[in-house]
Amino acid sequence: MLNENLENKTYPDWDNVILQLCQGDKGIANIRMQRQDIEAMMSLHGTDREEVIEMMFQALEEQVNGVEPAQEN
């Protein structure tokens, strides 16, 4: 069953990613995603980690620029 693979997991090395956009030393926007959520997105959407992180970065840029995030149809 698909949901069995999406349960909460404990990782010995790292468990989340935080991206932060800064202006000088001041953080102006950040986003955090749990590793298990990244893995779920990779599995469900057939993508790789780089693409998921790129989407996170784009969402931050859109937030800072006041653009409504793009939505898939």
N, C-alpha and C positions, 0 to 999 in steps of 0.2 A: 504494500500500500504506500502511496506517495507520501502521506503525512508522517509515516514512521521516520522518514529521513529528515524531517523538518523540526524535530524536537530540539529543545534547548540542549546545548552542548557545553562542556567545559574543556577549554584548550590550555595546554601547558605553556604555550609560547605567547600568544597575543589573542585578544578577543574582540577588539573593535578598532575602527579607523576614525580619526578625527581630522577633517580638513578645515583649515582656517584661512580666510583672506584677511590680509593686514594692510593697513595704510600707515607706513612707518612702523612704530612699535605697537600701534593700537589695532587690536583685532576688531574687524568690522562685520564679519559674518563667519559662522562656522556650522559644520554639519557633522554628525556622528552616525556611524552605521555599525551595527554589530556584525561580527564575522559570520555568524550563522545566517544572517539576513543577506549578506553578500553572496554566500554559498547558495542560498535558496534562489536568489535572483539569477545566478549563473546557471543553475540547474533548470529552473522553470522557463527561462528565456533563451537558453542555448547561447549564452554570451560568456565572455571571459572577465577576469577581475579588472583588467585595464579599462574595459568598456564601462563597467559599473562605477569605477572611480571617476572616469571622465564624465559620466552623467551627474555624479555628485558635484563635481567642479562646475559644470554648466549650471546646475541649479543654484549654486552660490553666486555665480556671476549674474544670473538673471535677478536674483534677490537684490544684490547690490545696485544693479542698474535699473531697478524698478520695473522689470519686464515680467509679465505673467508667465509662469513656467509652461513650456510646451506640453500638450497632452496628446497621447497616442489615441488614434481612433480605432 
